[in-house]
Amino acid sequence: MAKETGPLQFFREVKQESARVTWPAWKETKVTTAVVLFVVFLVALFLFLSDWVISLVIQWILGIGA
């Protein structure tokens, strides 16, 4: 069974574990953020265009277009 620890022991262990974390460099963080924003923009553009085309097709099929 797992050993129960108090709050102070818990926070000591959290501090020890956080010291072992390898944090990315600022350059890597900036590049990753830029890539994520670019991909989000592309996906948003794709979804916008897909929705627009689908709505045009539905309007054409139903005959409710201008």
C-alpha positions in Angstrom: 0.0 0.0 0.0 1.2 3.5 -0.7 2.8 5.5 2.1 0.8 8.5 3.2 2.6 11.8 3.5 1.7 15.1 5.0 1.4 18.4 3.1 5.0 19.5 3.9 6.5 16.3 2.6 4.3 16.5 -0.5 5.6 20.0 -1.3 9.2 19.0 -0.7 8.8 16.1 -3.2 7.1 18.5 -5.7 10.1 20.8 -5.4 12.5 18.0 -5.9 10.6 16.8 -9.0 10.4 20.2 -10.5 14.1 20.6 -10.2 14.5 17.5 -12.5 12.3 19.0 -15.2 14.1 20.0 -18.4 12.7 23.3 -19.5 12.9 24.3 -23.2 15.0 27.3 -24.2 13.3 30.5 -25.1 14.1 30.1 -28.8 12.5 26.7 -28.8 9.4 28.0 -27.1 9.1 30.9 -29.6 9.5 28.6 -32.6 7.0 26.1 -31.2 4.5 28.9 -30.5 4.9 30.2 -34.0 4.3 26.8 -35.5 1.2 26.2 -33.4 -0.3 29.6 -34.3 0.4 29.0 -38.0 -1.2 25.6 -37.9 -4.2 27.0 -36.0 -4.6 29.7 -38.7 -4.4 27.1 -41.5 -7.0 24.9 -39.8 -9.3 27.9 -39.2 -9.0 28.9 -42.8 -9.7 25.4 -44.0 -12.8 25.1 -41.8 -14.0 28.5 -42.9 -13.6 27.7 -46.6 -15.2 24.2 -46.1 -18.2 25.7 -44.3 -18.6 28.3 -47.0 -18.5 25.8 -49.9 -20.9 23.4 -48.1 -23.3 26.3 -47.5 -23.2 27.3 -51.2 -23.8 23.7 -52.2 -26.8 23.3 -49.8 -28.2 26.7 -51.0 -27.9 25.5 -54.6 -29.5 22.1 -53.9 -32.4 23.7 -52.0 -32.8 26.6 -54.5 -32.7 29.3 -51.9 -29.7 31.1 -53.3 -29.8 34.6 -54.8 
